[in-house]
Amino acid sequence: MDSALTLDHFLILSGLLFVIGLAGVLVRRNLIIIFMCLELMLSAANLTLVAFSRFNVQEGQPNYEGHVLLFFIITVAAAEVAVGLAIIVALFRSRETTDVGKLNTMRN
């Protein structure tokens, strides 16, 4: 019995993570939960990138260019988290809620 992981296993897992994140963004009303689901979707895209990079074998060696790109994506995601959480905290301080239904206007 062959138990090695293939590209299909990684793509299925990545697709499931992305769908869970998308469902969370569409269904949830709390800004923090929506933000976490967006990060889950980004992680699913990163997993796909690394899987394609790892299984792209050239001259007997895996192509690690996708892994290098992953570090740039993680850096941008870290900056996104810092700015996004700052915006959420500012909204919470001014409106005292994180429910997106109550944050539908830009007025105070």
N, C-alpha and C positions, 0 to 999 in steps of 0.2 A: 504494500500500500504506500503510495507516494504522498507524503504529508508536507511537501515543500510549498511555500507560499508563492503564488503567481501574481502577475499584474492584475488579473481579474479580481483576486481577493482584495487587493488594495483599492481598486476602483469601486468595488461594491461598498466597502467600508467608507470610503470618501463620499460616495453618493448618499449613503444613509446619514452620515453626519451632516452633509449639506441640507438634506431634506428636513432633518430634525431642526436645524438652525433656521431654515426658511419658515417652517411651521411656527416656531417660536416667535419669529419676527411678525408674522401675520396674525397670530392669535393673541399674544400677550399684550397687556396694556401698561405694564410697568417699564419705565425707561431703562432701568438697570438690567432687567431680564432681556429686553430687546437688544441692548448693547452686548450682553453675554452671548446671545444667539448670533449676532453679527460676527463676533469673534470666532464662534464655532464654525460658521460658514467659511471664514478666512482660513481657519485651520484645515478644513476639508480641502480647500483649494491647494494649500501647501502640501498636504499629503499626496494629492494627485500629482503635483509638480515633482515631488521627490520620487514617487513611484515610477513615473515616466522616465525620469533621469536615471534612476537605478537600473531599470530594465532595458535601457538603450545601450547595448553593449557594442563597442566599436574596437576592433582589433584585439578582442579578448579581454578588454578592460571596460568597466562601466564608465559612462559619461557623467562626470560630477558637476557639470555646469549648472544643472538645476539646483543642486545643493548650495552653490554659491549664491544663486538668485534668491534662494530661501532665506538666507541671512539678511538680505536687503528687505525682503517682505516682512520679516519679523521686526526689523528696526522701524519700519514705517508703521507697523501695527502697534509697537510700543508707544510711538509718538501719538498715534490715534487714541490709544487708551488714555494717555495723559490729558489730551485736549478734550476728549469726550467726557471723561469723568469730571473735569473742571466745569464743563458746560452743564452737566447734570447737577452738580453741587450748586452752581449758581442758580439754576432753575428751581431747585428745591428750596433754596434760601429765599427766593423772591415769591414763589407761589405756594410753598410748603406742601407740595405733592409731587409725585413722580408718575402719576397717571396721565397717559397721553390724551385721554379724553378731555381732561381739564386744562391741557396745555395747547389747545388748538388755536389760540390767538396770540399775537405778539404784544398786545396791550397789557398793562399792569392791572 
